[in-house]
Amino acid sequence: MGIPEGLCQCGCGRRTVGKFISGHNSKGENNPAWNGGIKIKTTGRVLIWVPDHPRADSQGYVRRSILIVEKALRHSLPLEAKIHHVNCNESDDSRGNLVVCEDQAYHLFLHQRKRAHDDCGHADWKRCRRCGHYSPKEEMRTHDERSNSWSHPECVRKYSEICRQRRGQQKQGVSLT
């Protein structure tokens, strides 16, 4: 039993005069490069063709990690939820490697902690925006703890002195280039 005449033959259910709505003849199974509904991105991320899924992209593909988590939870994830790969390998969608993050901010927070752990061995240390070295938060300063802008007090003093010198040179008309 095929798709009724007058409807786009790609399966989207929209009405058309011809066989396909413009561009729909290359979607899904009608695409000459169809490989069973699986795509692998250059990052290693695996996409599965599920065109009716609320998170499907314009070509009807959904990240496999989302489908695995939703199957395990037995319900759909909120659209703002993100999936974090613990080992940062986007092709490893094993259930033990996937963490559901409530939003992109928390997902980025997990990546920041992993970078800190990998660089200095301490996930909760902060990176100085001036010198790039990590230190405990107690040895750093910031204008806003919610931001990720931490600096060593000595680095701030050195930077402030450089700025004062530049301003002085500019007032004297000395070119900085």
N, C-alpha and C positions, 0 to 999 in steps of 0.2 A: 504494500500500500504506500504510494508515493505522496508527495506534497501536492495539494489541489491546485489546479490551474488558476492563475490570477494572483497567486501568492509567490513571493520570492523563493526560488528553489534552494537557497542556502539554508533554509529552515528558520529564518528569523521571524517569520509570521507576518511580515509587512506585505501590503498589496503592491503589485507592479503590473505594468502593461506588458513588458517583455518577460523573459524567463527569470532574469535576475535584476535587482536594483543595482545601479552602477557601483562597481567595486565589490559586490557581494559574491560574484562568481569565483573569487580567489580565496574565500574564507573556508576554513574547515576542510571537510572531505573533498570539496570541489577544487582545492588548490593542488596544482600539479606537484608541489613539493610536500604533499601530505605524508606524514610519517607515523600515522596512528595516533595523533593527538599529543605527541610529546616533543617539546623543544628544549634544547639545552643552551643557555646563554653562555657567553664567553667567560663570565664570572663563575660558571659551574652551576648556577641556579637552574633548577629543573621546573619547567612549566607544563601544565596539563590542560588540554582543551576541555573546558567546561563552560560553554558560552552562556548558560543561564545563571551562573554563579554571580552573586552581587559584587564580587571582587574581580570579575573577569576583565581583562584589558580589552582594547578596541578590537582585537583579533579573536577574543573568546578564550584566552589562556589565563590560568590562575597558578600562582606559585604552589608547587607540590607541598611545601612545608605547611602552608595554610590548610590545605586539604587534610593532611595527616593530623594536625592539631584539632581541627574541627571534628574529625572522625573520633579521636580519642575522647574529646569532651562531650561528644554527642549533641553539639549545638554550634551555630555559627558564631564567629567572633565579631565583636563590634568593628565597624570600619576603621576606627582610629587605632585599634590594636595592631602591634607589630610583632613579628617573630624574630627572635634573636638566636643565632647559631652559636652555641657556647664555644666551639673550637674555631669559629670564624670561617669554616669551610661551608660555603653555601650549597654544595652538592651533597653534604652529609645531612640528610633529613631524618636520621634515626630519632626516635622519640626522646631518648636521653640527651640528645644534643639540642633540643628545641625548648626555648623559654618564651612564654607569652608576655609581652610588655604592654602595659596599658596604653602607651602612646609613644610617639617618636622621641620625646624628651627622655623618657626612661630608657629607651633602647640606646640612645647616644650616651647616656650615663654609664650603662654597662660596658660600652666600648671604651669609654674614657678610663674606667677602672681597670680594664684588661691591659690597655696601653701602659698605665702606671705600673701595674704588676710586672708586665714583661720588661719594662725599662729599668725599674729600680727594686723590684721585689716586694713593693708595698702598694696594694690596690687603693688605699685611702690617702696616700700622699698626693700633694698638689705640685703641678709643674709651674715653675717661675716663667712668666711671660717675657721677662727680660733676658735671663741667662739660659733658660731651657732646662735647668737642673731641678730634680724633684726633692722635696723636703716635707716633713710633717706640717700639717696645717698650722700648728701652734708657732712655727718659726716663720710663717708667711704673713702677709697682710693683703687685704682686699678692700674695695669700697663697698662691695655688695656680695655677701656670702652665697647668694643664689647664682651669681655669675661665675664664670670659670676663669676669672681674671685675677690670678694670684701672683704676688711678687715677693722676693726677699727684701727686707727693709734696705739693706745695703745696695741692692740693684736699683731700687727706687731712687736713693740718694744720688747714685752715679748718673742715672738717666736725667734726673732733675738738673744736675750740674751741667750736663751736656746741653740741655735745652736752654739754660741761662746763658751759657757761652754763645750759643747760636743767636739768641735774641740780641745779645750785646754786639755781636759782629754785624748783624743786620742793621742795628741802629747806627753803627759807624759807617755803614755803606760798604762793608767788605763782602765780596762775592763768596758764596759758599760752594760754588761749583768749580 
